Amino acid sequence: MAAINLQKNNLFLFLFFSFCIFIIDRLTKYLAFKLPATGVFIFNNLNFKLYLNQGIAFSLPLAQIVTIIISGLIIIGLIGFIIKSYNLKIYIYLTPSLLIIVGAFSNLIDRIKFSGVVDFIDFWVLPAFNLADVYIIIGIFWLIILLNNRLPKKSE
């Protein structure tokens, strides 16, 4: 019985963490609309300035409806992956998958509401981005590392 309560507590913390990082991302995007048109200079090569990114990853151009469909399919696929991992008691994939889902869902809301993603972090040579993009990138790299470590090693 204690194991069941522990799993329920972990699931609650998992969902609470998801909600918190989602709210932080949404709040920062809301605040991006309050920035002056010229942006806010932070330090060398880092500015906060509002951009509406109508492209997909790294500002690559793609039709809005296609981007919305792709984002929705990715979210649905990852939710299925999380459910399967949770049912198989493979909890190691939950947090990185969650980061990708939260980021993709927040950016999907932007696409539907504003016809583009609200980006505001302007860092040197990188395209402008937001916290949701950071969640997605961290989640993808984390999953790649986890999945790569689970593959059998070739014997020499």
C-alpha positions in Angstrom: 0.0 0.0 0.0 2.9 2.4 0.7 4.2 1.9 -2.8 0.9 2.9 -4.3 0.8 6.1 -2.2 4.4 6.9 -3.2 3.5 6.5 -6.9 0.4 8.8 -6.5 2.6 11.4 -4.7 5.2 11.2 -7.5 2.5 11.5 -10.1 1.1 14.6 -8.3 4.6 16.2 -8.2 5.1 15.3 -11.8 1.8 17.1 -12.8 2.5 20.0 -10.4 5.9 20.5 -11.9 4.3 20.4 -15.4 1.8 23.0 -14.4 4.5 25.3 -12.8 6.8 25.4 -15.8 3.8 25.9 -18.1 2.7 28.9 -16.1 6.2 30.3 -16.0 6.4 30.1 -19.8 3.0 31.7 -20.3 3.8 34.5 -17.9 7.1 35.3 -19.6 5.3 35.4 -23.0 2.7 37.7 -21.5 5.5 40.0 -20.2 7.1 40.0 -23.6 4.1 42.0 -24.9 5.0 44.6 -22.3 8.5 45.2 -23.7 9.2 48.4 -25.5 9.3 48.1 -29.3 13.1 48.7 -29.2 13.6 45.8 -26.8 15.5 45.7 -23.5 19.3 45.4 -23.7 20.6 43.1 -21.0 24.3 42.7 -21.7 26.5 42.0 -24.7 24.6 40.1 -27.3 21.5 39.4 -25.1 18.3 41.4 -25.6 14.7 40.9 -24.7 12.5 41.9 -27.7 9.1 40.7 -28.9 9.1 38.6 -32.1 6.2 36.7 -33.6 7.7 33.6 -35.2 5.4 32.2 -37.8 7.9 29.5 -38.8 8.6 26.2 -37.2 11.8 25.2 -35.3 14.6 27.8 -35.8 12.2 30.1 -37.7 12.1 27.7 -40.7 9.1 28.7 -42.9 6.1 26.3 -42.9 2.4 26.8 -43.5 0.6 27.6 -40.2 -1.9 24.8 -40.5 0.9 22.2 -41.1 2.8 23.5 -38.1 -0.3 23.2 -35.9 -1.0 19.7 -37.1 2.6 18.6 -36.6 2.7 20.1 -33.1 -0.6 18.4 -32.2 0.6 15.0 -33.5 3.9 15.3 -31.5 2.0 16.2 -28.3 -0.4 13.3 -28.8 2.5 10.9 -29.5 4.4 12.0 -26.5 1.4 11.7 -24.2 1.0 8.1 -25.5 4.7 7.5 -24.8 4.4 8.9 -21.3 1.3 6.7 -20.5 3.1 3.6 -21.9 6.3 4.4 -19.9 4.3 5.0 -16.7 2.3 1.8 -17.1 5.5 -0.1 -17.7 7.0 1.6 -14.6 9.8 3.1 -16.8 9.8 6.5 -15.1 13.1 7.7 -16.4 11.5 9.1 -19.7 8.7 11.0 -18.0 10.5 14.3 -17.1 12.2 14.8 -20.5 9.0 13.9 -22.3 7.1 16.3 -20.1 9.4 19.1 -21.0 8.8 18.6 -24.7 5.0 18.3 -24.2 4.8 21.5 -22.1 6.9 23.5 -24.5 5.1 22.2 -27.6 1.7 22.8 -26.0 2.5 26.4 -25.0 3.9 27.1 -28.5 0.7 25.5 -30.0 -1.4 27.9 -27.9 0.6 30.8 -29.3 0.1 29.6 -32.9 -3.6 29.3 -32.5 -4.0 32.6 -30.5 -1.5 34.8 -32.3 -0.8 33.0 -35.6 2.8 32.5 -34.5 5.0 31.7 -31.5 5.8 34.5 -29.1 9.7 34.7 -29.0 11.5 37.3 -26.9 15.0 36.1 -26.0 17.3 37.5 -28.6 20.8 36.0 -28.1 23.5 36.9 -30.6 23.5 34.6 -33.6 20.7 32.4 -32.5 17.1 32.9 -33.8 14.9 34.5 -31.2 13.4 31.9 -28.8 11.3 31.5 -25.6 11.3 29.3 -22.5 9.1 26.7 -24.2 11.8 26.3 -26.9 14.4 25.8 -24.1 12.1 23.1 -22.5 11.8 21.4 -25.9 15.5 21.4 -26.6 16.5 20.2 -23.1 13.8 17.5 -23.3 14.9 16.2 -26.8 18.6 16.1 -25.8 17.8 14.4 -22.5 15.7 11.8 -24.2 18.4 11.1 -26.8 21.0 10.6 -24.1 18.6 8.3 -22.2 17.7 6.3 -25.2 21.3 6.1 -26.4 22.4 4.7 -23.0 19.8 2.0 -23.2 21.0 0.7 -26.5 23.2 -2.4 -26.4 26.9 -1.5 -26.9 28.7 -3.1 -29.8 31.5 -5.4 -28.7 34.9 -4.6 -30.1 
